[in-house]
Amino acid sequence: MFRIVGLQIAATALVAVIAWAVGGGSAAVSALLGGAACFVPNGLFALRLAVASRRPGGADVATFFVGEFVKLGSTVALLALAIWAYRDMVWLALVASIIVTLKSYLVALAWR
């Protein structure tokens, strides 16, 4: 799981570099904010599942569903915060970063 989160971080960085080359600093920051709103909750969710799997009973279904619900809610909250706080948002860079970050797991599946 942590490899996929690392891949998401790398994908976000790649999109931010491309956005910086095409659209400048505001586009790069927008891409970083969009990617971070996705990979930070995913990393915390992976950490929660890793900790829960080390318990004597292991991770149960409730741990997964509660963690997934918190992950989705925090992703939406982080995106709303980024949109509210960063006035120079470049929407194309934000959306592209979100899509690439969330779909980067397909690269991990292809490597297997």
C-alpha positions as CSV (number, residue, x, y, z in Angstrom):
1,M,0.0,0.0,0.0
2,F,2.8,2.4,0.8
3,R,4.4,1.8,-2.6
4,I,1.2,3.0,-4.2
5,V,1.1,6.1,-2.0
6,G,4.8,6.7,-3.0
7,L,3.8,6.3,-6.6
8,Q,1.0,8.9,-6.1
9,I,3.5,11.3,-4.7
10,A,5.8,10.8,-7.7
11,A,2.9,11.3,-10.1
12,T,1.9,14.5,-8.3
13,A,5.5,15.8,-8.6
14,L,5.6,14.9,-12.3
15,V,2.3,16.7,-13.0
16,A,3.5,19.7,-11.0
17,V,6.8,19.9,-13.0
18,I,4.8,19.7,-16.3
19,A,2.3,22.3,-15.0
20,W,5.2,24.6,-14.0
21,A,6.8,24.3,-17.5
22,V,3.5,25.0,-19.2
23,G,1.7,27.4,-16.9
24,G,4.1,28.8,-14.4
25,G,4.3,28.8,-10.6
26,S,0.5,29.1,-10.0
27,A,-0.1,26.0,-12.1
28,A,2.5,24.0,-10.3
29,V,1.1,25.0,-6.9
30,S,-2.4,24.1,-8.1
31,A,-1.1,20.7,-9.2
32,L,0.7,20.1,-5.9
33,L,-2.4,21.0,-3.9
34,G,-4.7,18.8,-6.0
35,G,-2.3,15.8,-5.7
36,A,-1.7,16.4,-2.0
37,A,-5.5,16.4,-1.4
38,C,-5.5,12.9,-2.7
39,F,-2.3,11.3,-1.5
40,V,-2.3,12.6,2.1
41,P,-5.6,10.9,2.9
42,N,-4.6,7.8,1.1
43,G,-1.3,7.6,3.1
44,L,-3.2,8.1,6.3
45,F,-5.6,5.3,5.3
46,A,-2.8,3.0,4.5
47,L,-1.2,3.7,7.8
48,R,-4.5,3.1,9.6
49,L,-4.8,-0.3,7.9
50,A,-1.2,-1.2,8.6
51,V,-1.6,-0.5,12.3
52,A,-5.0,-2.3,12.5
53,S,-3.5,-5.4,10.8
54,R,-0.9,-5.7,13.6
55,R,-3.6,-6.1,16.2
56,P,-4.3,-9.6,17.5
57,G,-7.6,-9.8,15.6
58,G,-6.3,-8.1,12.5
59,A,-8.1,-5.5,10.5
60,D,-11.8,-6.1,10.3
61,V,-14.4,-4.8,7.8
62,A,-15.5,-2.0,10.0
63,T,-11.9,-0.6,10.1
64,F,-11.8,-0.6,6.4
65,F,-15.2,1.1,5.8
66,V,-14.7,3.7,8.5
67,G,-11.2,4.5,7.2
68,E,-12.5,4.7,3.6
69,F,-15.3,7.1,4.7
70,V,-12.8,9.3,6.6
71,K,-10.5,9.2,3.6
72,L,-13.2,10.4,1.2
73,G,-14.4,13.1,3.6
74,S,-10.9,14.4,4.2
75,T,-10.1,14.4,0.4
76,V,-13.2,16.6,-0.2
77,A,-12.3,18.8,2.8
78,L,-8.7,19.3,1.6
79,L,-9.8,20.1,-1.9
80,A,-12.3,22.7,-0.5
81,L,-9.6,24.1,1.7
82,A,-7.2,24.4,-1.2
83,I,-9.8,26.1,-3.4
84,W,-10.7,28.5,-0.6
85,A,-7.2,29.3,0.5
86,Y,-5.3,29.6,-2.8
87,R,-6.7,32.4,-4.9
88,D,-4.5,31.9,-8.0
89,M,-5.9,28.4,-8.6
90,V,-5.3,27.0,-12.1
91,W,-8.2,24.6,-12.5
92,L,-6.8,22.6,-15.4
93,A,-3.6,21.8,-13.3
94,L,-5.7,21.0,-10.3
95,V,-8.0,18.6,-12.1
96,A,-5.2,17.0,-14.1
97,S,-3.2,16.4,-10.9
98,I,-6.2,14.8,-9.2
99,I,-6.9,12.5,-12.1
100,V,-3.3,11.4,-12.6
101,T,-2.8,10.9,-8.8
102,L,-5.9,8.8,-8.4
103,K,-5.2,6.7,-11.5
104,S,-1.5,6.2,-10.8
105,Y,-2.3,2.8,-9.2
106,L,-2.9,1.5,-12.7
107,V,0.9,1.9,-13.3
108,A,1.5,-0.2,-10.2
109,L,-0.9,-2.9,-11.5
110,A,0.9,-2.9,-14.9
111,W,4.2,-3.5,-13.2
112,R,3.0,-6.6,-11.5
